[in-house]
């Protein structure tokens, strides 16, 4: 987890990588997005005790992705959080930010370049 004070705000960012069972290999994009949505929302609830406000399908570097906006009070005051998940082969990548602005989250998330085949 990377935490920083940006413009007087404490912001935390993290990246998680999950190796999915081989049964998920070759799924349709709609099934991948279903898995991503469930993983993001379940993980956000388990870690941050969140309420998901919205989720949306998108693409990230040519891969199907799922994005969520959530709120949490785990760290005191009510904070917004953002998450993006995408699957490549049998690996699921989750990018998180809590207490961040949407713009700072997008800058952090878009700073990653997936280079494996």
MARLO-13876 format. One record per residue: residue in one letter; y, x, z of N, C-alpha, C, O, CB in turn; residue number from 0. Coordinates in Angstrom, 2 decimals. Glycine has a CB too. Example, Ala and Ser with C-alpha at 12.3 -4.5 7.8 and 13.67 -1.06 7.14 Angstrom:
2
+------+---------+---------+---------+---------+---------+---------+---------+---------+---------+---------+---------+---------+---------+---------+---------+-----+
| type |     npy |     npx |     npz |    capy |    capx |    capz |     cpy |     cpx |     cpz |     opy |     opx |     opz |    cbpy |    cbpx |    cbpz | seq |
+------+---------+---------+---------+---------+---------+---------+---------+---------+---------+---------+---------+---------+---------+---------+---------+-----+
|    A |   -5.69 |   13.19 |    7.80 |   -4.50 |   12.30 |    7.80 |   -3.30 |   13.20 |    7.80 |   -3.32 |   14.24 |    8.46 |   -4.47 |   11.31 |    9.05 |   0 |
|    S |   -2.25 |   12.85 |    7.08 |   -1.06 |   13.67 |    7.14 |    0.03 |   12.90 |    7.87 |    1.14 |   13.41 |    8.04 |   -0.60 |   14.08 |    5.72 |   1 |
+------+---------+---------+---------+---------+---------+---------+---------+---------+---------+---------+---------+---------+---------+---------+---------+-----+
END
This chain:
117
+------+---------+---------+---------+---------+---------+---------+---------+---------+---------+---------+---------+---------+---------+---------+---------+-----+
| type |     npy |     npx |     npz |    capy |    capx |    capz |     cpy |     cpx |     cpz |     opy |     opx |     opz |    cbpy |    cbpx |    cbpz | seq |
+------+---------+---------+---------+---------+---------+---------+---------+---------+---------+---------+---------+---------+---------+---------+---------+-----+
|    X |   -1.18 |    0.85 |    0.00 |    0.00 |    0.00 |    0.00 |    1.23 |    0.89 |    0.00 |    1.34 |    1.83 |    0.79 |    0.00 |   -0.97 |    1.22 |   0 |
|    X |    2.13 |    0.58 |   -0.89 |    3.40 |    1.28 |   -0.97 |    4.47 |    0.35 |   -0.41 |    4.63 |   -0.77 |   -0.89 |    3.74 |    1.70 |   -2.44 |   1 |
|    X |    5.18 |    0.80 |    0.61 |    6.27 |    0.01 |    1.18 |    7.55 |    0.79 |    1.04 |    7.57 |    2.02 |    1.16 |    5.99 |   -0.35 |    2.67 |   2 |
|    X |    8.62 |    0.07 |    0.80 |    9.91 |    0.73 |    0.64 |   11.01 |   -0.24 |    1.03 |   10.81 |   -1.45 |    1.02 |   10.10 |    1.23 |   -0.80 |   3 |
|    X |   12.15 |    0.30 |    1.38 |   13.32 |   -0.52 |    1.65 |   14.20 |   -0.42 |    0.43 |   14.77 |    0.63 |    0.14 |   14.07 |   -0.07 |    2.96 |   4 |
|    X |   14.30 |   -1.53 |   -0.30 |   15.07 |   -1.57 |   -1.54 |   16.21 |   -2.54 |   -1.37 |   16.00 |   -3.73 |   -1.13 |   14.17 |   -1.96 |   -2.75 |   5 |
|    X |   17.43 |   -2.04 |   -1.50 |   18.62 |   -2.88 |   -1.35 |   18.61 |   -3.66 |   -0.03 |   18.96 |   -4.84 |    0.02 |   18.73 |   -3.86 |   -2.52 |   6 |
|    X |   18.19 |   -2.97 |    1.05 |   18.19 |   -3.60 |    2.37 |   17.03 |   -4.55 |    2.61 |   17.01 |   -5.24 |    3.63 |   19.46 |   -4.34 |    2.56 |   7 |
|    X |   16.07 |   -4.60 |    1.72 |   14.90 |   -5.47 |    1.87 |   13.65 |   -4.61 |    1.96 |   13.50 |   -3.65 |    1.21 |   14.79 |   -6.47 |    0.68 |   8 |
|    X |   12.76 |   -4.95 |    2.90 |   11.46 |   -4.27 |    2.97 |   10.54 |   -4.93 |    1.94 |   10.32 |   -6.13 |    1.99 |   10.85 |   -4.35 |    4.41 |   9 |
|    X |   10.03 |   -4.13 |    1.03 |    9.14 |   -4.62 |    0.00 |    7.84 |   -3.83 |    0.04 |    7.86 |   -2.61 |    0.19 |    9.80 |   -4.52 |   -1.40 |  10 |
|    X |    6.72 |   -4.52 |   -0.10 |    5.41 |   -3.88 |   -0.10 |    4.70 |   -4.17 |   -1.41 |    4.72 |   -5.29 |   -1.91 |    4.56 |   -4.36 |    1.10 |  11 |
|    X |    4.07 |   -3.14 |   -1.96 |    3.35 |   -3.26 |   -3.21 |    1.95 |   -2.68 |   -3.03 |    1.77 |   -1.72 |   -2.28 |    4.10 |   -2.54 |   -4.36 |  12 |
|    X |    0.96 |   -3.25 |   -3.71 |   -0.38 |   -2.69 |   -3.65 |   -1.13 |   -3.01 |   -4.94 |   -0.77 |   -3.92 |   -5.69 |   -1.16 |   -3.23 |   -2.44 |  13 |
|    X |   -2.18 |   -2.22 |   -5.17 |   -3.07 |   -2.43 |   -6.31 |   -4.49 |   -2.41 |   -5.77 |   -4.85 |   -1.53 |   -5.00 |   -2.86 |   -1.33 |   -7.42 |  14 |
|    X |   -5.29 |   -3.39 |   -6.19 |   -6.69 |   -3.46 |   -5.79 |   -7.54 |   -3.46 |   -7.06 |   -7.17 |   -4.06 |   -8.07 |   -6.98 |   -4.73 |   -4.92 |  15 |
|    X |   -8.68 |   -2.79 |   -6.99 |   -9.61 |   -2.75 |   -8.11 |  -10.96 |   -3.22 |   -7.60 |  -11.48 |   -2.70 |   -6.61 |   -9.71 |   -1.32 |   -8.73 |  16 |
|    X |  -11.54 |   -4.21 |   -8.28 |  -12.83 |   -4.78 |   -7.89 |  -13.82 |   -4.60 |   -9.02 |  -13.51 |   -4.90 |  -10.18 |  -12.69 |   -6.27 |   -7.52 |  17 |
|    X |  -15.02 |   -4.12 |   -8.70 |  -16.07 |   -4.02 |   -9.69 |  -16.87 |   -5.32 |   -9.65 |  -17.55 |   -5.61 |   -8.67 |  -16.99 |   -2.78 |   -9.44 |  18 |
|    X |  -16.79 |   -6.09 |  -10.72 |  -17.45 |   -7.39 |  -10.77 |  -18.92 |   -7.24 |  -11.15 |  -19.29 |   -6.32 |  -11.87 |  -16.74 |   -8.31 |  -11.76 |  19 |
|    X |  -19.78 |   -8.15 |  -10.66 |  -21.19 |   -8.12 |  -11.05 |  -21.33 |   -8.27 |  -12.57 |  -20.48 |   -8.88 |  -13.21 |  -21.98 |   -9.24 |  -10.33 |  20 |
|    X |  -22.38 |   -7.72 |  -13.12 |  -22.56 |   -7.72 |  -14.58 |  -22.67 |   -9.12 |  -15.17 |  -22.49 |   -9.28 |  -16.37 |  -23.80 |   -6.93 |  -14.93 |  21 |
|    X |  -22.96 |  -10.14 |  -14.35 |  -23.05 |  -11.50 |  -14.89 |  -21.72 |  -11.97 |  -15.46 |  -21.69 |  -12.92 |  -16.24 |  -23.51 |  -12.46 |  -13.80 |  22 |
|    X |  -20.60 |  -11.31 |  -15.08 |  -19.29 |  -11.69 |  -15.59 |  -18.98 |  -11.04 |  -16.94 |  -17.97 |  -11.36 |  -17.56 |  -18.22 |  -11.33 |  -14.58 |  23 |
|    X |  -19.83 |  -10.13 |  -17.39 |  -19.58 |   -9.44 |  -18.65 |  -19.67 |  -10.42 |  -19.81 |  -20.61 |  -11.22 |  -19.89 |  -20.57 |   -8.28 |  -18.84 |  24 |
|    X |  -18.69 |  -10.35 |  -20.71 |  -18.72 |  -11.18 |  -21.90 |  -18.30 |  -12.62 |  -21.72 |  -18.58 |  -13.45 |  -22.58 |  -20.05 |  -11.15 |  -22.46 |  25 |
|    X |  -17.64 |  -12.94 |  -20.63 |  -17.19 |  -14.31 |  -20.41 |  -16.07 |  -14.66 |  -21.38 |  -15.35 |  -13.79 |  -21.88 |  -16.72 |  -14.50 |  -18.97 |  26 |
|    X |  -15.93 |  -15.95 |  -21.64 |  -14.81 |  -16.41 |  -22.45 |  -13.51 |  -16.16 |  -21.69 |  -13.52 |  -16.00 |  -20.47 |  -14.97 |  -17.92 |  -22.82 |  27 |
|    X |  -12.40 |  -16.13 |  -22.42 |  -11.10 |  -15.90 |  -21.78 |  -10.78 |  -17.01 |  -20.77 |  -10.20 |  -16.73 |  -19.73 |   -9.99 |  -15.82 |  -22.85 |  28 |
|    X |  -11.15 |  -18.24 |  -21.07 |  -10.85 |  -19.33 |  -20.12 |  -11.64 |  -19.15 |  -18.83 |  -11.12 |  -19.44 |  -17.75 |  -11.17 |  -20.70 |  -20.74 |  29 |
|    X |  -12.88 |  -18.67 |  -18.91 |  -13.66 |  -18.42 |  -17.68 |  -13.12 |  -17.21 |  -16.93 |  -13.10 |  -17.21 |  -15.70 |  -15.16 |  -18.21 |  -18.02 |  30 |
|    X |  -12.68 |  -16.18 |  -17.67 |  -12.05 |  -15.03 |  -17.01 |  -10.81 |  -15.49 |  -16.24 |  -10.60 |  -15.08 |  -15.10 |  -11.67 |  -13.94 |  -18.04 |  31 |
|    X |   -9.99 |  -16.34 |  -16.86 |   -8.77 |  -16.82 |  -16.19 |   -9.11 |  -17.65 |  -14.97 |   -8.39 |  -17.60 |  -13.97 |   -7.92 |  -17.63 |  -17.16 |  32 |
|    X |  -10.18 |  -18.42 |  -15.02 |  -10.61 |  -19.20 |  -13.85 |  -10.99 |  -18.26 |  -12.71 |  -10.59 |  -18.48 |  -11.57 |  -11.80 |  -20.12 |  -14.21 |  33 |
|    X |  -11.75 |  -17.21 |  -13.02 |  -12.14 |  -16.22 |  -12.00 |  -10.90 |  -15.54 |  -11.43 |  -10.78 |  -15.38 |  -10.22 |  -13.10 |  -15.16 |  -12.59 |  34 |
|    X |   -9.97 |  -15.15 |  -12.31 |   -8.74 |  -14.49 |  -11.85 |   -7.94 |  -15.39 |  -10.91 |   -7.48 |  -14.95 |   -9.86 |   -7.88 |  -14.09 |  -13.04 |  35 |
|    X |   -7.78 |  -16.65 |  -11.29 |   -7.00 |  -17.58 |  -10.46 |   -7.66 |  -17.74 |   -9.09 |   -6.98 |  -17.71 |   -8.07 |   -6.87 |  -18.95 |  -11.15 |  36 |
|    X |   -8.97 |  -17.93 |   -9.07 |   -9.68 |  -18.09 |   -7.80 |   -9.60 |  -16.83 |   -6.95 |   -9.38 |  -16.91 |   -5.74 |  -11.14 |  -18.46 |   -8.05 |  37 |
|    X |   -9.79 |  -15.67 |   -7.58 |   -9.73 |  -14.41 |   -6.83 |   -8.35 |  -14.19 |   -6.24 |   -8.22 |  -13.85 |   -5.06 |  -10.11 |  -13.23 |   -7.73 |  38 |
|    X |   -7.30 |  -14.38 |   -7.05 |   -5.94 |  -14.16 |   -6.55 |   -5.60 |  -15.11 |   -5.42 |   -5.10 |  -14.68 |   -4.38 |   -4.92 |  -14.33 |   -7.69 |  39 |
|    X |   -5.87 |  -16.39 |   -5.60 |   -5.51 |  -17.37 |   -4.57 |   -6.34 |  -17.18 |   -3.31 |   -5.81 |  -17.28 |   -2.20 |   -5.70 |  -18.78 |   -5.11 |  40 |
|    X |   -7.64 |  -16.92 |   -3.45 |   -8.50 |  -16.71 |   -2.28 |   -8.11 |  -15.45 |   -1.53 |   -8.03 |  -15.46 |   -0.30 |   -9.97 |  -16.64 |   -2.70 |  41 |
|    X |   -7.87 |  -14.36 |   -2.25 |   -7.48 |  -13.10 |   -1.62 |   -6.12 |  -13.23 |   -0.95 |   -5.93 |  -12.75 |    0.16 |   -7.46 |  -11.96 |   -2.64 |  42 |
|    X |   -5.18 |  -13.86 |   -1.62 |   -3.85 |  -14.05 |   -1.04 |   -3.94 |  -14.85 |    0.26 |   -3.27 |  -14.53 |    1.24 |   -2.92 |  -14.75 |   -2.04 |  43 |
|    X |   -4.75 |  -15.89 |    0.26 |   -4.90 |  -16.71 |    1.46 |   -5.56 |  -15.91 |    2.58 |   -5.13 |  -15.98 |    3.73 |   -5.73 |  -17.97 |    1.16 |  44 |
|    X |   -6.61 |  -15.15 |    2.25 |   -7.33 |  -14.38 |    3.27 |   -6.47 |  -13.27 |    3.86 |   -6.48 |  -13.06 |    5.07 |   -8.59 |  -13.77 |    2.67 |  45 |
|    X |   -5.71 |  -12.56 |    3.03 |   -4.92 |  -11.43 |    3.51 |   -3.58 |  -11.87 |    4.11 |   -3.19 |  -11.42 |    5.18 |   -4.67 |  -10.44 |    2.38 |  46 |
|    X |   -2.90 |  -12.75 |    3.40 |   -1.53 |  -13.08 |    3.77 |   -1.35 |  -14.45 |    4.40 |   -0.25 |  -14.78 |    4.83 |   -0.67 |  -12.98 |    2.57 |  47 |
|    X |   -2.42 |  -15.28 |    4.47 |   -2.29 |  -16.63 |    4.99 |   -1.27 |  -17.41 |    4.19 |   -0.34 |  -17.98 |    4.75 |   -1.89 |  -16.60 |    6.46 |  48 |
|    X |   -1.43 |  -17.44 |    2.90 |   -0.39 |  -17.91 |    1.99 |   -0.51 |  -19.37 |    1.59 |   -1.52 |  -20.04 |    1.82 |   -0.39 |  -17.09 |    0.78 |  49 |
|    X |    0.57 |  -19.83 |    1.00 |    0.60 |  -21.07 |    0.25 |    0.96 |  -20.70 |   -1.17 |    2.02 |  -20.13 |   -1.42 |    1.61 |  -22.12 |    0.86 |  50 |
|    X |    0.07 |  -21.01 |   -2.12 |    0.37 |  -20.72 |   -3.51 |    1.35 |  -21.75 |   -4.04 |    1.13 |  -22.96 |   -3.91 |   -0.92 |  -20.70 |   -4.37 |  51 |
|    X |    2.43 |  -21.28 |   -4.61 |    3.45 |  -22.17 |   -5.16 |    3.16 |  -22.46 |   -6.62 |    3.26 |  -23.60 |   -7.07 |    4.85 |  -21.55 |   -5.01 |  52 |
|    X |    2.80 |  -21.43 |   -7.37 |    2.52 |  -21.64 |   -8.78 |    1.59 |  -20.56 |   -9.29 |    1.53 |  -19.46 |   -8.74 |    3.81 |  -21.66 |   -9.60 |  53 |
|    X |    0.86 |  -20.89 |  -10.34 |    0.09 |  -19.88 |  -11.05 |    0.23 |  -20.13 |  -12.54 |    0.44 |  -21.27 |  -12.98 |   -1.40 |  -19.90 |  -10.61 |  54 |
|    X |    0.12 |  -19.07 |  -13.31 |    0.31 |  -19.18 |  -14.75 |   -0.54 |  -18.15 |  -15.46 |   -0.69 |  -17.02 |  -15.00 |    1.79 |  -19.00 |  -15.13 |  55 |
|    X |   -1.10 |  -18.56 |  -16.59 |   -1.85 |  -17.63 |  -17.42 |   -0.87 |  -16.86 |  -18.30 |    0.17 |  -17.37 |  -18.70 |   -2.90 |  -18.38 |  -18.28 |  56 |
|    X |   -1.25 |  -15.61 |  -18.58 |   -0.39 |  -14.76 |  -19.39 |   -1.27 |  -13.71 |  -20.04 |   -2.50 |  -13.83 |  -20.04 |    0.74 |  -14.12 |  -18.53 |  57 |
|    X |   -0.66 |  -12.68 |  -20.58 |   -1.38 |  -11.50 |  -21.03 |   -0.70 |  -10.28 |  -20.43 |    0.50 |  -10.28 |  -20.17 |   -1.42 |  -11.43 |  -22.60 |  58 |
|    X |   -1.49 |   -9.25 |  -20.23 |   -0.98 |   -7.98 |  -19.71 |   -1.65 |   -6.87 |  -20.50 |   -2.86 |   -6.69 |  -20.42 |   -1.25 |   -7.84 |  -18.16 |  59 |
|    X |   -0.87 |   -6.14 |  -21.26 |   -1.37 |   -5.05 |  -22.10 |   -2.55 |   -5.50 |  -22.96 |   -3.53 |   -4.78 |  -23.12 |   -1.79 |   -3.87 |  -21.23 |  60 |
|    X |   -2.43 |   -6.70 |  -23.50 |   -3.45 |   -7.24 |  -24.40 |   -4.63 |   -7.91 |  -23.73 |   -5.54 |   -8.37 |  -24.41 |   -3.94 |   -6.17 |  -25.24 |  61 |
|    X |   -4.64 |   -7.96 |  -22.40 |   -5.74 |   -8.59 |  -21.66 |   -5.25 |   -9.90 |  -21.06 |   -4.09 |  -10.01 |  -20.66 |   -6.29 |   -7.64 |  -20.55 |  62 |
|    X |   -6.14 |  -10.89 |  -20.99 |   -5.79 |  -12.13 |  -20.31 |   -5.43 |  -11.81 |  -18.87 |   -6.08 |  -10.97 |  -18.24 |   -6.95 |  -13.16 |  -20.37 |  63 |
|    X |   -4.41 |  -12.46 |  -18.36 |   -4.04 |  -12.23 |  -16.96 |   -3.65 |  -13.55 |  -16.31 |   -3.37 |  -14.54 |  -16.98 |   -2.88 |  -11.21 |  -16.85 |  64 |
|    X |   -3.65 |  -13.52 |  -15.01 |   -3.23 |  -14.66 |  -14.20 |   -2.16 |  -14.16 |  -13.26 |   -2.30 |  -13.08 |  -12.68 |   -4.44 |  -15.31 |  -13.42 |  65 |
|    X |   -1.09 |  -14.93 |  -13.11 |    0.00 |  -14.56 |  -12.22 |    0.21 |  -15.66 |  -11.20 |    0.16 |  -16.84 |  -11.55 |    1.30 |  -14.29 |  -13.01 |  66 |
|    X |    0.43 |  -15.29 |   -9.94 |    0.75 |  -16.30 |   -8.93 |    2.01 |  -15.92 |   -8.17 |    2.34 |  -14.75 |   -7.99 |   -0.43 |  -16.47 |   -7.96 |  67 |
|    X |    2.68 |  -16.95 |   -7.72 |    3.80 |  -16.85 |   -6.78 |    3.32 |  -17.51 |   -5.51 |    2.82 |  -18.63 |   -5.55 |    5.15 |  -17.52 |   -7.34 |  68 |
|    X |    3.48 |  -16.83 |   -4.37 |    3.04 |  -17.41 |   -3.10 |    4.08 |  -17.14 |   -2.03 |    4.98 |  -16.32 |   -2.21 |    1.66 |  -16.85 |   -2.68 |  69 |
|    X |    3.93 |  -17.83 |   -0.90 |    4.78 |  -17.57 |    0.27 |    3.88 |  -17.19 |    1.44 |    2.73 |  -17.61 |    1.52 |    5.67 |  -18.81 |    0.62 |  70 |
|    X |    4.43 |  -16.39 |    2.34 |    3.70 |  -15.99 |    3.54 |    4.67 |  -15.84 |    4.71 |    5.84 |  -15.48 |    4.52 |    2.92 |  -14.68 |    3.30 |  71 |
|    X |    4.19 |  -16.10 |    5.89 |    4.96 |  -15.84 |    7.11 |    4.23 |  -14.81 |    7.98 |    4.56 |  -14.65 |    9.16 |    5.20 |  -17.16 |    7.91 |  72 |
|    X |    3.25 |  -14.13 |    7.42 |    2.44 |  -13.17 |    8.17 |    3.28 |  -12.05 |    8.77 |    2.92 |  -11.52 |    9.82 |    1.38 |  -12.58 |    7.29 |  73 |
|    X |    4.38 |  -11.68 |    8.13 |    5.19 |  -10.56 |    8.58 |    6.46 |  -11.01 |    9.29 |    7.40 |  -10.23 |    9.44 |    5.55 |   -9.67 |    7.41 |  74 |
|    X |    6.49 |  -12.26 |    9.73 |    7.67 |  -12.79 |   10.41 |    8.32 |  -13.88 |    9.59 |    7.81 |  -15.00 |    9.52 |    8.68 |  -11.68 |   10.69 |  75 |
|    X |    9.46 |  -13.55 |    8.98 |   10.15 |  -14.58 |    8.20 |    9.35 |  -14.96 |    6.96 |    8.50 |  -14.19 |    6.50 |   11.55 |  -14.10 |    7.80 |  76 |
|    X |    9.63 |  -16.12 |    6.42 |    8.97 |  -16.57 |    5.20 |    9.37 |  -15.66 |    4.04 |   10.56 |  -15.48 |    3.76 |    9.34 |  -18.06 |    4.89 |  77 |
|    X |    8.37 |  -15.09 |    3.37 |    8.59 |  -14.18 |    2.25 |    7.87 |  -14.68 |    1.01 |    6.81 |  -15.28 |    1.10 |    8.13 |  -12.77 |    2.61 |  78 |
|    X |    8.46 |  -14.41 |   -0.14 |    7.77 |  -14.66 |   -1.39 |    6.88 |  -13.48 |   -1.71 |    7.17 |  -12.34 |   -1.35 |    8.77 |  -14.91 |   -2.54 |  79 |
|    X |    5.80 |  -13.76 |   -2.39 |    4.92 |  -12.72 |   -2.89 |    4.53 |  -13.03 |   -4.32 |    4.54 |  -14.19 |   -4.74 |    3.67 |  -12.57 |   -2.00 |  80 |
|    X |    4.18 |  -12.00 |   -5.04 |    3.78 |  -12.14 |   -6.43 |    2.49 |  -11.37 |   -6.64 |    2.28 |  -10.33 |   -6.01 |    4.89 |  -11.65 |   -7.40 |  81 |
|    X |    1.64 |  -11.86 |   -7.52 |    0.40 |  -11.16 |   -7.83 |    0.04 |  -11.36 |   -9.29 |    0.32 |  -12.41 |   -9.88 |   -0.76 |  -11.64 |   -6.92 |  82 |
|    X |   -0.57 |  -10.34 |   -9.86 |   -1.09 |  -10.41 |  -11.23 |   -2.49 |   -9.86 |  -11.22 |   -2.76 |   -8.82 |  -10.60 |   -0.17 |   -9.62 |  -12.24 |  83 |
|    X |   -3.39 |  -10.54 |  -11.89 |   -4.76 |  -10.06 |  -12.02 |   -5.18 |  -10.06 |  -13.47 |   -4.77 |  -10.92 |  -14.25 |   -5.73 |  -10.91 |  -11.19 |  84 |
|    X |   -6.01 |   -9.08 |  -13.83 |   -6.58 |   -9.06 |  -15.18 |   -7.94 |   -8.37 |  -15.12 |   -8.20 |   -7.56 |  -14.24 |   -5.63 |   -8.34 |  -16.18 |  85 |
|    X |   -8.80 |   -8.72 |  -16.09 |  -10.16 |   -8.19 |  -16.14 |  -10.32 |   -7.38 |  -17.41 |   -9.93 |   -7.81 |  -18.50 |  -11.20 |   -9.33 |  -16.07 |  86 |
|    X |  -10.91 |   -6.18 |  -17.26 |  -11.30 |   -5.36 |  -18.40 |  -12.75 |   -4.96 |  -18.16 |  -13.08 |   -4.31 |  -17.16 |  -10.36 |   -4.10 |  -18.58 |  87 |
|    X |  -13.61 |   -5.37 |  -19.08 |  -15.06 |   -5.17 |  -18.93 |  -15.50 |   -5.83 |  -17.62 |  -15.30 |   -7.03 |  -17.46 |  -15.43 |   -3.64 |  -18.95 |  88 |
|    X |  -16.08 |   -5.09 |  -16.70 |  -16.51 |   -5.68 |  -15.41 |  -15.60 |   -5.28 |  -14.27 |  -16.01 |   -5.32 |  -13.11 |  -17.93 |   -5.26 |  -15.10 |  89 |
|    X |  -14.37 |   -4.92 |  -14.57 |  -13.46 |   -4.49 |  -13.53 |  -12.26 |   -5.42 |  -13.48 |  -11.62 |   -5.70 |  -14.50 |  -13.00 |   -3.04 |  -13.76 |  90 |
|    X |  -11.98 |   -5.91 |  -12.29 |  -10.83 |   -6.79 |  -12.08 |   -9.75 |   -5.99 |  -11.36 |  -10.02 |   -5.32 |  -10.36 |  -11.22 |   -8.07 |  -11.27 |  91 |
|    X |   -8.54 |   -6.07 |  -11.87 |   -7.39 |   -5.37 |  -11.30 |   -6.43 |   -6.40 |  -10.73 |   -6.11 |   -7.39 |  -11.40 |   -6.69 |   -4.47 |  -12.35 |  92 |
|    X |   -5.98 |   -6.17 |   -9.49 |   -5.02 |   -7.06 |   -8.83 |   -3.81 |   -6.25 |   -8.42 |   -3.94 |   -5.21 |   -7.77 |   -5.67 |   -7.77 |   -7.60 |  93 |
|    X |   -2.64 |   -6.71 |   -8.80 |   -1.38 |   -6.03 |   -8.47 |   -0.58 |   -6.99 |   -7.60 |   -0.37 |   -8.14 |   -7.98 |   -0.57 |   -5.61 |   -9.76 |  94 |
|    X |   -0.13 |   -6.53 |   -6.43 |    0.53 |   -7.38 |   -5.43 |    1.91 |   -6.88 |   -5.07 |    2.19 |   -5.68 |   -5.14 |   -0.33 |   -7.48 |   -4.19 |  95 |
|    X |    2.76 |   -7.80 |   -4.67 |    4.04 |   -7.46 |   -4.05 |    4.39 |   -8.56 |   -3.04 |    4.22 |   -9.74 |   -3.33 |    5.18 |   -7.30 |   -5.12 |  96 |
|    X |    4.86 |   -8.16 |   -1.88 |    5.30 |   -9.11 |   -0.84 |    6.69 |   -8.72 |   -0.40 |    6.97 |   -7.54 |   -0.14 |    4.31 |   -9.13 |    0.38 |  97 |
|    X |    7.58 |   -9.72 |   -0.31 |    8.96 |   -9.47 |    0.10 |    9.79 |   -8.92 |   -1.04 |   10.93 |   -8.50 |   -0.83 |    8.99 |   -8.51 |    1.26 |  98 |
|    X |    9.25 |   -8.92 |   -2.21 |    9.90 |   -8.36 |   -3.38 |   10.60 |   -9.44 |   -4.18 |   10.29 |  -10.62 |   -4.06 |    8.90 |   -7.62 |   -4.26 |  99 |
|    X |   11.55 |   -9.02 |   -4.98 |   12.11 |   -9.94 |   -5.96 |   11.14 |   -9.99 |   -7.14 |   10.33 |   -9.09 |   -7.32 |   13.54 |   -9.49 |   -6.42 | 100 |
|    X |   11.23 |  -11.04 |   -7.92 |   10.37 |  -11.14 |   -9.11 |   10.62 |   -9.97 |  -10.05 |    9.69 |   -9.43 |  -10.64 |   10.61 |  -12.48 |   -9.84 | 101 |
|    X |   11.87 |   -9.59 |  -10.21 |   12.22 |   -8.48 |  -11.09 |   11.60 |   -7.17 |  -10.61 |   11.06 |   -6.42 |  -11.43 |   13.74 |   -8.33 |  -11.17 | 102 |
|    X |   11.65 |   -6.88 |   -9.31 |   11.05 |   -5.64 |   -8.79 |    9.53 |   -5.66 |   -8.94 |    8.92 |   -4.64 |   -9.25 |   11.43 |   -5.44 |   -7.32 | 103 |
|    X |    8.92 |   -6.84 |   -8.72 |    7.47 |   -6.95 |   -8.93 |    7.13 |   -6.67 |  -10.39 |    6.20 |   -5.91 |  -10.68 |    6.97 |   -8.35 |   -8.52 | 104 |
|    X |    7.86 |   -7.29 |  -11.32 |    7.59 |   -7.08 |  -12.75 |    7.74 |   -5.61 |  -13.12 |    6.92 |   -5.07 |  -13.86 |    8.54 |   -7.95 |  -13.61 | 105 |
|    X |    8.78 |   -4.95 |  -12.60 |    8.97 |   -3.52 |  -12.88 |    7.80 |   -2.70 |  -12.36 |    7.31 |   -1.80 |  -13.05 |   10.28 |   -3.02 |  -12.26 | 106 |
|    X |    7.34 |   -3.01 |  -11.13 |    6.20 |   -2.29 |  -10.54 |    4.94 |   -2.56 |  -11.36 |    4.25 |   -1.62 |  -11.76 |    5.99 |   -2.72 |   -9.07 | 107 |
|    X |    4.64 |   -3.83 |  -11.61 |    3.41 |   -4.19 |  -12.33 |    3.40 |   -3.62 |  -13.74 |    2.36 |   -3.15 |  -14.21 |    3.26 |   -5.71 |  -12.39 | 108 |
|    X |    4.53 |   -3.66 |  -14.40 |    4.59 |   -3.17 |  -15.78 |    4.64 |   -1.66 |  -15.87 |    4.60 |   -1.11 |  -16.98 |    5.79 |   -3.74 |  -16.46 | 109 |
|    X |    4.73 |   -0.97 |  -14.73 |    4.74 |    0.50 |  -14.76 |    3.34 |    1.07 |  -14.97 |    3.20 |    2.26 |  -15.25 |    5.34 |    1.04 |  -13.48 | 110 |
|    X |    2.30 |    0.24 |  -14.83 |    0.93 |    0.70 |  -15.00 |    0.54 |    0.64 |  -16.46 |    0.91 |   -0.29 |  -17.18 |   -0.04 |   -0.15 |  -14.16 | 111 |
|    X |   -0.21 |    1.62 |  -16.89 |   -0.74 |    1.65 |  -18.24 |   -2.25 |    1.76 |  -18.15 |   -2.78 |    2.76 |  -17.66 |   -0.14 |    2.83 |  -19.07 | 112 |
|    X |   -2.95 |    0.73 |  -18.61 |   -4.40 |    0.77 |  -18.61 |   -4.84 |    1.57 |  -19.84 |   -4.53 |    1.19 |  -20.97 |   -5.03 |   -0.68 |  -18.63 | 113 |
|    X |   -5.55 |    2.69 |  -19.62 |   -5.88 |    3.57 |  -20.73 |   -7.37 |    3.70 |  -21.00 |   -7.74 |    4.28 |  -22.02 |   -5.32 |    4.93 |  -20.46 | 114 |
|    X |   -8.24 |    3.18 |  -20.16 |   -9.68 |    3.29 |  -20.40 |  -10.09 |    2.36 |  -21.53 |   -9.36 |    1.43 |  -21.87 |  -10.48 |    2.96 |  -19.11 | 115 |
|    X |  -11.22 |    2.59 |  -22.10 |  -11.72 |    1.73 |  -23.19 |  -12.66 |    0.70 |  -22.66 |  -13.18 |   -0.11 |  -23.42 |  -12.42 |    2.55 |  -24.26 | 116 |
+------+---------+---------+---------+---------+---------+---------+---------+---------+---------+---------+---------+---------+---------+---------+---------+-----+
END
